[in-house]
């Protein structure tokens, strides 16, 4: 699996928009709303056997490409989520994930 991941990374002309350290049952998707200066980030925990076992410790990195983050919030609660800036990436540890977490990353 690691060899395949490294092969795909080596074929990409530039780094991926995001990376996630998560179990196989977790999917991450990011949608860019350029007109709103916002990324919508969805993290889904979908396991073969239900109910889902909550997942903790997911690390997510979003490449900023020079953008300056203003805030990261959970949706629809509008609760602030802490993050760190490491180089040109925003890094966060996703809060305990039951099934779905939607977030908005506003930037300038």
ChimeraX commands (.cxc) that place a marker at each C-alpha (Angstrom):
marker #1 position 0.00,0.00,0.00 radius 0.5
marker #1 position 2.80,2.44,0.90 radius 0.5
marker #1 position 4.65,1.66,-2.35 radius 0.5
marker #1 position 1.48,2.38,-4.36 radius 0.5
marker #1 position 0.92,5.63,-2.47 radius 0.5
marker #1 position 4.51,6.74,-3.09 radius 0.5
marker #1 position 4.18,5.86,-6.79 radius 0.5
marker #1 position 1.04,7.97,-7.17 radius 0.5
marker #1 position 2.67,10.89,-5.33 radius 0.5
marker #1 position 5.74,10.69,-7.57 radius 0.5
marker #1 position 3.54,10.93,-10.71 radius 0.5
marker #1 position 1.76,14.08,-9.54 radius 0.5
marker #1 position 3.26,17.33,-10.89 radius 0.5
marker #1 position 2.56,19.11,-7.60 radius 0.5
marker #1 position 1.56,18.04,-4.07 radius 0.5
marker #1 position -2.03,16.95,-3.49 radius 0.5
marker #1 position -4.52,19.45,-2.09 radius 0.5
marker #1 position -4.94,17.35,1.05 radius 0.5
marker #1 position -3.62,14.30,2.86 radius 0.5
marker #1 position -5.27,12.24,5.58 radius 0.5
marker #1 position -3.91,9.76,8.07 radius 0.5
marker #1 position -7.03,7.70,8.72 radius 0.5
marker #1 position -8.37,4.14,8.75 radius 0.5
marker #1 position -9.67,2.65,5.48 radius 0.5
marker #1 position -13.27,3.24,6.52 radius 0.5
marker #1 position -12.78,7.02,6.47 radius 0.5
marker #1 position -13.27,9.08,3.30 radius 0.5
marker #1 position -12.33,12.74,2.94 radius 0.5
marker #1 position -13.57,15.09,0.23 radius 0.5
marker #1 position -12.86,18.78,-0.22 radius 0.5
marker #1 position -14.81,21.22,-2.37 radius 0.5
marker #1 position -13.40,24.63,-3.21 radius 0.5
marker #1 position -15.84,27.55,-3.23 radius 0.5
marker #1 position -13.50,30.07,-4.81 radius 0.5
marker #1 position -16.15,32.81,-4.94 radius 0.5
marker #1 position -16.70,32.47,-1.17 radius 0.5
marker #1 position -12.99,32.01,-0.33 radius 0.5
marker #1 position -13.88,28.76,1.40 radius 0.5
marker #1 position -13.12,25.05,1.35 radius 0.5
marker #1 position -15.87,22.66,2.41 radius 0.5
marker #1 position -14.34,19.57,3.99 radius 0.5
marker #1 position -16.33,16.37,4.53 radius 0.5
marker #1 position -15.03,13.47,6.60 radius 0.5
marker #1 position -17.15,10.30,6.50 radius 0.5
marker #1 position -16.74,7.15,8.60 radius 0.5
marker #1 position -18.55,4.33,6.79 radius 0.5
marker #1 position -17.81,0.85,8.04 radius 0.5
marker #1 position -19.06,-2.48,6.68 radius 0.5
marker #1 position -20.73,-3.41,9.93 radius 0.5
marker #1 position -23.11,-0.97,11.53 radius 0.5
marker #1 position -23.28,0.81,13.87 radius 0.5
marker #1 position -19.99,2.57,13.14 radius 0.5
marker #1 position -17.26,2.41,15.73 radius 0.5
marker #1 position -16.16,6.03,16.39 radius 0.5
marker #1 position -12.72,6.93,15.04 radius 0.5
marker #1 position -10.24,9.24,16.77 radius 0.5
marker #1 position -6.81,10.59,15.90 radius 0.5
marker #1 position -7.42,11.33,12.21 radius 0.5
marker #1 position -4.81,13.81,11.01 radius 0.5
marker #1 position -5.76,15.98,8.04 radius 0.5
marker #1 position -3.46,18.33,6.11 radius 0.5
marker #1 position -4.75,20.89,3.60 radius 0.5
marker #1 position -2.28,22.62,1.27 radius 0.5
marker #1 position -2.84,26.39,1.39 radius 0.5
marker #1 position -0.96,27.55,-1.72 radius 0.5
marker #1 position -0.31,30.92,-0.10 radius 0.5
marker #1 position -3.86,31.36,1.22 radius 0.5
marker #1 position -4.18,32.66,4.78 radius 0.5
marker #1 position -6.73,30.74,6.87 radius 0.5
marker #1 position -9.25,32.89,8.73 radius 0.5
marker #1 position -11.18,30.18,10.60 radius 0.5
marker #1 position -12.05,26.50,10.57 radius 0.5
marker #1 position -15.53,25.61,11.81 radius 0.5
marker #1 position -17.75,22.55,12.05 radius 0.5
marker #1 position -21.03,22.72,10.17 radius 0.5
marker #1 position -23.83,23.32,10.93 radius 0.5
marker #1 position -22.78,24.09,14.54 radius 0.5
marker #1 position -20.29,26.85,13.58 radius 0.5
marker #1 position -18.00,25.59,16.35 radius 0.5
marker #1 position -14.33,26.61,15.98 radius 0.5
marker #1 position -11.91,23.73,15.35 radius 0.5
marker #1 position -8.28,24.22,16.40 radius 0.5
marker #1 position -5.53,23.80,13.79 radius 0.5
marker #1 position -1.84,24.48,13.23 radius 0.5
marker #1 position 0.03,25.91,10.28 radius 0.5
marker #1 position 3.00,23.79,9.25 radius 0.5
marker #1 position 4.85,25.20,6.27 radius 0.5
marker #1 position 2.25,25.77,3.55 radius 0.5
marker #1 position -0.27,23.37,5.12 radius 0.5
marker #1 position -3.05,23.65,7.62 radius 0.5
marker #1 position -2.96,20.59,9.90 radius 0.5
marker #1 position -5.66,19.43,12.26 radius 0.5
marker #1 position -6.61,16.42,14.28 radius 0.5
marker #1 position -10.22,15.69,13.43 radius 0.5
marker #1 position -12.54,15.61,16.46 radius 0.5
marker #1 position -13.99,12.20,17.37 radius 0.5
marker #1 position -15.75,10.98,14.23 radius 0.5
marker #1 position -18.97,9.03,14.62 radius 0.5
marker #1 position -20.27,9.06,11.03 radius 0.5
marker #1 position -19.99,12.50,9.40 radius 0.5
marker #1 position -18.12,15.71,10.07 radius 0.5
marker #1 position -18.58,18.73,7.82 radius 0.5
marker #1 position -16.19,21.65,8.14 radius 0.5
marker #1 position -15.64,25.00,6.47 radius 0.5
marker #1 position -12.20,26.54,6.07 radius 0.5
marker #1 position -12.46,30.26,5.33 radius 0.5
marker #1 position -9.36,31.97,3.96 radius 0.5
marker #1 position -8.10,35.25,2.53 radius 0.5
marker link #1:1,2 radius 0.2
marker link #1:2,3 radius 0.2
marker link #1:3,4 radius 0.2
marker link #1:4,5 radius 0.2
marker link #1:5,6 radius 0.2
marker link #1:6,7 radius 0.2
marker link #1:7,8 radius 0.2
marker link #1:8,9 radius 0.2
marker link #1:9,10 radius 0.2
marker link #1:10,11 radius 0.2
marker link #1:11,12 radius 0.2
marker link #1:12,13 radius 0.2
marker link #1:13,14 radius 0.2
marker link #1:14,15 radius 0.2
marker link #1:15,16 radius 0.2
marker link #1:16,17 radius 0.2
marker link #1:17,18 radius 0.2
marker link #1:18,19 radius 0.2
marker link #1:19,20 radius 0.2
marker link #1:20,21 radius 0.2
marker link #1:21,22 radius 0.2
marker link #1:22,23 radius 0.2
marker link #1:23,24 radius 0.2
marker link #1:24,25 radius 0.2
marker link #1:25,26 radius 0.2
marker link #1:26,27 radius 0.2
marker link #1:27,28 radius 0.2
marker link #1:28,29 radius 0.2
marker link #1:29,30 radius 0.2
marker link #1:30,31 radius 0.2
marker link #1:31,32 radius 0.2
marker link #1:32,33 radius 0.2
marker link #1:33,34 radius 0.2
marker link #1:34,35 radius 0.2
marker link #1:35,36 radius 0.2
marker link #1:36,37 radius 0.2
marker link #1:37,38 radius 0.2
marker link #1:38,39 radius 0.2
marker link #1:39,40 radius 0.2
marker link #1:40,41 radius 0.2
marker link #1:41,42 radius 0.2
marker link #1:42,43 radius 0.2
marker link #1:43,44 radius 0.2
marker link #1:44,45 radius 0.2
marker link #1:45,46 radius 0.2
marker link #1:46,47 radius 0.2
marker link #1:47,48 radius 0.2
marker link #1:48,49 radius 0.2
marker link #1:49,50 radius 0.2
marker link #1:50,51 radius 0.2
marker link #1:51,52 radius 0.2
marker link #1:52,53 radius 0.2
marker link #1:53,54 radius 0.2
marker link #1:54,55 radius 0.2
marker link #1:55,56 radius 0.2
marker link #1:56,57 radius 0.2
marker link #1:57,58 radius 0.2
marker link #1:58,59 radius 0.2
marker link #1:59,60 radius 0.2
marker link #1:60,61 radius 0.2
marker link #1:61,62 radius 0.2
marker link #1:62,63 radius 0.2
marker link #1:63,64 radius 0.2
marker link #1:64,65 radius 0.2
marker link #1:65,66 radius 0.2
marker link #1:66,67 radius 0.2
marker link #1:67,68 radius 0.2
marker link #1:68,69 radius 0.2
marker link #1:69,70 radius 0.2
marker link #1:70,71 radius 0.2
marker link #1:71,72 radius 0.2
marker link #1:72,73 radius 0.2
marker link #1:73,74 radius 0.2
marker link #1:74,75 radius 0.2
marker link #1:75,76 radius 0.2
marker link #1:76,77 radius 0.2
marker link #1:77,78 radius 0.2
marker link #1:78,79 radius 0.2
marker link #1:79,80 radius 0.2
marker link #1:80,81 radius 0.2
marker link #1:81,82 radius 0.2
marker link #1:82,83 radius 0.2
marker link #1:83,84 radius 0.2
marker link #1:84,85 radius 0.2
marker link #1:85,86 radius 0.2
marker link #1:86,87 radius 0.2
marker link #1:87,88 radius 0.2
marker link #1:88,89 radius 0.2
marker link #1:89,90 radius 0.2
marker link #1:90,91 radius 0.2
marker link #1:91,92 radius 0.2
marker link #1:92,93 radius 0.2
marker link #1:93,94 radius 0.2
marker link #1:94,95 radius 0.2
marker link #1:95,96 radius 0.2
marker link #1:96,97 radius 0.2
marker link #1:97,98 radius 0.2
marker link #1:98,99 radius 0.2
marker link #1:99,100 radius 0.2
marker link #1:100,101 radius 0.2
marker link #1:101,102 radius 0.2
marker link #1:102,103 radius 0.2
marker link #1:103,104 radius 0.2
marker link #1:104,105 radius 0.2
marker link #1:105,106 radius 0.2
marker link #1:106,107 radius 0.2
marker link #1:107,108 radius 0.2
view
